[in-house]
Amino acid sequence: MDKRVGIGIVVVIVIIVGAILLFGGKDEGAPAGGAGTPAAGVESAEPQLTPEQQAAKQAEEEERRRALEAQGERVE
């Protein structure tokens, strides 16, 4: 086998594996339908957040709640 043919085969394999990982790879904990597809019967109003994003969102909501309480408004 010619050296160029062998190199070509390796390049094609690397491109295919890269495309699978980039577009078709299943993330750990992702729904069975693949990344970005909601699980059957589950509708999420909000996208999945990382723990850091969740903590930031909670802090923001807490700050907003405190600001409303400081203005004398009722907060549920």
URGI-V794935 format. One record per run of one state. SS is the DSSP state (H for helix, E for strand, - for the rest). FROM is the first residue (numbers start at 1). TO is the last residue. If there is no record, write none. Layout:
SS:FROM:TO
SS:FROM:TO
This chain:
-:1:2
H:3:24
-:25:50
H:51:70
-:71:76
